[in-house]
Amino acid sequence: MAKMVFVNLPVTDMERSIKFYTELGFKQNLDFSDANGAGMMWDENIWIMLLTHDFYRKFLKDQDLADTKLTSGSMTAFSMESIDEVKQFAKTAKANGGDYYHVEMDIPEDQMYELEVKDPDGNVLSASWMNMEMS
């Protein structure tokens, strides 16, 4: 069996979040979706699980759920095929209730390009392209 990655994100509005991630290119897997969460597939091995706050809290022993609009607990990076794909991903996010920004890292654009994308709940996705031929 191939390794899989499941990124769990707390969301306040399930339908809004499903629409947002669908517009970014994720596909909802209805077999792994219900009132508590939605399985959103980037590809067959990488998923985002959108979870209601009440359901997400069940997995937090002795921890509080962060307000992701104010506090970041993680940043999930996705590789893209090109700089144009990174830019389009970010523009699509902004057009659907999210936002994006660029962090200057003094890395030449022909080596690596990255934009930080925020979903409507403030969860951060890092969309990036790297020139693997340079390594």
N, C-alpha and C positions, 0 to 999 in steps of 0.2 A: 504494500500500500504506500502510495506517495505521501510525503509530508504535506500537511496543510497548515495554514495560518488563519486563525479566527481572531479578529480584533473586535472587542466588545466596547460599544459606545453608549453611554446614557443619553437619552433624548427626551425632550419634553412633549413633542408633538409627533407621534408615530407617522401619521399620513404625510405631514410636511417633510419629514426626514426620508421616508421611502421615495417620495417624489424627487427630492434633492439628489439622493444617491443614484436614482434611476437616470436622471438627466446627466450625471457625471459618467454614465456608462456601466454602472452596476446593474445586475439583473436579480430581481427578487426570486428566491426559491420558496415557493408556497409550501413545500413539504416541511420547511424549517421556519415557518412564520405563524404567529398567532397573535392574540391580543397583547401578550407580554413582550414580543420581540419579532424582528424580521431578519431573515437571513438574506444578505445582499452579496451576490457573487461578483468579484472582480474577474476571476477566472475560476477554473475548477479547483484550484488549490488555495486561493486567497479570498477570504470572506470578511465582510464587516457584519457584525451582529448588532442591530439597533435594538436597544433594550429600554423599556420604560424605567423610570427612576425607581419605582417600587420593586420591580423585578431585579434590577441591577443591585439594589441595596442588599438583597438576599445573599450575595456573594462577598459582602464586605464585613467580615468579622472584625469587630472593634475599630472600624474606620467609618468616617463620614463620607458621604458622597460630595465631591467637589462641585462647586458652581463653575462649570467649565467656561463660562463667559468671563470669569474673574481669575480662575486658577487653572493652570495646566498641569496635568499629571503625566501626560505622555504626548508624543508626536509620532504619527505613523507615516512612514515614507513609502511612496509608490514610484517605481521607475516608469518612465515614458520613452517612447520611440524617438522623439525629437523635441527640440526647443519649441517648435510650433505646437506640438501636442501638449506640452506643459502649459503654454500660454492659453490655449483653447480650453483646457481643463479648468484653469483659474477663471477665465472669462465666463464659462458656463456656470461655475459655482456662484460667481457674483450675480449673474442674471437670474439665479434661482434662490436667492435669499442668503447666500454666504458672502464671503469676502476673501481677499488675498492681499499679500504684500511680499516684497522681496527683501531678503537679508543679504547685505553686501559681505562677501567672505574673501574678497581679493583673489578669487579663482577665475581665470580667463573663461569667458563664455563658451569658447570652442572646446573647453575641457569639461565644464559642468555648468548646468543652469538649473536653478531651483526657485520655486515660488511656494510660499506657505499659504495654504488654503484653509479657511475656517468655515465649518458648516454652520447652520443657523443656531446651533447650541453652543458654539465656541470650540468644538473639538477641532484639533489642528491636524491636517493632512499635508505632508510635504511632497509636492509633485516635483520630480527631478529627472533630468536627463544627464547622463555621463557618457563621455566619449571613451568607450572601452578600448578603442584601438590605440589610445595613447599609453595604456598601461603595459 
